[in-house]
Amino acid sequence: MRTKPGTIEALLHAGGGEAKPADSGGWWSRLAFWRGLAAFASVTAIGLAVLLANPSAVPPPIVVVLAPTGSAPGATPPASLVASISGDGSTLVTRPIVPVSIQPDRALELWAVPKEGAPRSLGLLPGGSGTVALRRKVLAGADTLAVTLEPAGGSPTGQPTGPIVYAGKFSL
């Protein structure tokens, strides 16, 4: 079936006037935008899949609660300390749950106590708070963290001299 020339054109332009191009809709309807968005989503999905398939080898941190062991002369331990050992074992952070008050001529010293052998000093904890960079294997063989009340500046002998005011067990 044949149509007369101009009939289709007449039907298309029935509204009168010339045909206008469709509204472009701006950047939202552009193919380049959608291609870019699809590429970004693909790269993100692949990166997430790789991350989930290969979790990091660093273990989670270890948290130790150091509970008061009793009242010591010159100190009033009102509450526990919390110690967190980083997953890679390079840092130990302590924070008191409630501020710790001690006499000005005294200091709190943190110790790693091994199952066998002498305790190893990890440093002083001013006000019960502190961040300690752990030397390689300083916690090896240790299963307890202890805090003693020492003279200002720490233990003069390199070993605990004062009473243990906080202690907590842990396992690496």
C-alpha positions, 0 to 999 in steps of 0.5 A, spaced: 500 500 500 502 506 497 501 513 501 501 519 498 507 523 498 507 528 504 502 524 508 507 521 513 510 528 514 503 531 515 501 526 520 508 527 524 507 535 524 499 535 525 500 540 530 502 545 525 509 548 525 516 545 524 518 539 528 522 540 534 528 536 537 526 532 543 529 536 550 535 533 551 534 533 559 541 536 560 547 531 563 542 526 566 540 523 560 547 523 556 550 517 555 557 519 557 554 520 564 551 513 565 558 510 562 562 513 567 557 512 573 557 504 570 565 504 570 566 507 577 561 502 580 564 496 576 571 498 579 568 499 586 565 493 586 571 489 584 575 493 589 570 491 594 570 483 592 578 483 592 578 486 599 573 481 602 576 475 599 583 477 602 582 480 609 588 483 612 593 479 616 593 484 622 589 481 627 584 485 631 586 489 638 586 485 644 583 489 650 585 488 657 581 490 663 586 492 669 582 491 675 584 494 682 587 490 687 586 493 693 588 500 696 595 502 696 598 507 701 598 514 697 593 512 692 586 511 691 584 507 685 577 509 684 576 504 678 579 500 673 584 501 667 583 499 660 589 497 656 588 496 648 594 492 645 594 493 637 593 487 633 600 488 630 603 488 637 606 495 636 602 499 641 599 499 647 594 504 650 591 505 657 585 509 659 582 510 666 575 509 666 575 514 672 580 519 673 586 516 677 589 521 683 595 519 686 600 523 690 605 528 686 611 524 689 608 518 686 607 515 679 604 509 676 608 504 672 606 499 667 609 492 667 608 486 663 609 480 667 611 473 664 609 466 666 616 465 668 622 470 669 622 478 672 617 483 670 618 488 664 617 495 665 613 498 659 613 505 662 610 510 666 602 512 666 601 519 668 594 519 671 593 512 668 593 514 661 598 513 656 601 510 649 606 505 649 610 503 643 612 496 644 619 493 643 619 487 639 617 481 643 616 485 649 610 481 651 613 475 649 611 470 654 607 475 658 600 473 660 599 479 665 599 487 665 600 490 672 600 497 674 605 499 680 605 505 685 612 507 684 616 513 686 616 519 681 620 518 675 619 510 676 622 504 679 629 506 681 631 498 680 628 496 674 623 492 677 617 493 681 618 496 688 611 499 690 604 495 691 600 493 685 594 497 684 591 494 678 592 488 674 589 484 668 590 477 665 591 477 657 593 472 652 596 473 645 
